[in-house]
Amino acid sequence: MAQVRSKVYVHLTFSTRQCKPMIDEEIEQKLHTKIRKICKRLKCKAVEVGGYTDHIHILCRLHPYVSQEILVQSIKTESTQWIRKQGGRYKKFAWQGSYGIFSVGETQIDSIKDFIRNQHRYHKHISFEEEFKATLMSYHLSYNDTLVWQ
């Protein structure tokens, strides 16, 4: 029988629809736990999950039989359903359609983990939009300024 050996880490990030500050203290840690559980169900190890009021960051090891598309779709769909079930102001919660997913080398893991853990401190000085554009530029990725926020 063939054996697949794989060690692919990805950094996934996306915002709430229209970058609305919907992720508050009431649900933040529970949301992170939910996302970890979704990753685990997909056999993708969540190394770090964090974010701020208007976006999320996920560093995970991608399982060889799970595509990037399935990972993103599962996390967005299942976490949206969970958040909406919280009721009240969360009933109309939605993630933006766009996202960024970036390869991470093993030597970058600790710095990405620190970056994700320190999102609250980091976003006192910079918006998610600025952060995301800087990440795209660091990976030499072009983008349409209108479409990237849909």
C-alpha positions, 0 to 999 in steps of 0.5 A, a space after each residue: 500500500 502506498 504511503 503519503 508523507 506530507 508536512 504542509 503548513 498554511 496560514 489562513 485569514 479572512 474577515 467578517 463581512 464588511 469588516 464589521 467588529 462582530 467577534 467580541 469577548 463573549 464569543 471569541 475564545 469559543 469561536 477559536 475552540 470551534 475552529 480548532 474542532 473543525 480542523 481536527 475533524 478534517 484531520 488538519 492540526 490547528 497550531 494556532 487560532 486567533 484574531 481580532 474583532 473583525 477577522 480570524 487567523 488560523 495556522 494549521 497543518 494541512 492533511 494531504 487529502 484535504 484541499 485548501 478549498 475544503 478547509 476554508 469552506 468547512 471552517 467558514 460554513 460551520 463556524 458561521 452556523 455556530 455563531 448564528 446559533 448564539 442568537 441576538 446580534 449574531 443571527 446575521 453573522 457572515 464572513 467575507 467571501 474572499 480569504 488569504 491562504 499562505 504557505 508557511 515554512 517550518 522555520 516561520 511557525 513560531 513567528 506566525 504563532 506569535 503574530 496570531 497570539 498578539 492580534 489584540 495588541 497588534 491591531 491597536 496600531 494597524 487595521 486588518 485591511 493594512 495587515 492583509 495588504 501587507 501580507 499579500 505584498 510580502 508574498 508578491 500577490 496582486 489583488 483587486 482592491 474592490 474584490 479583495 473585500 467581498 
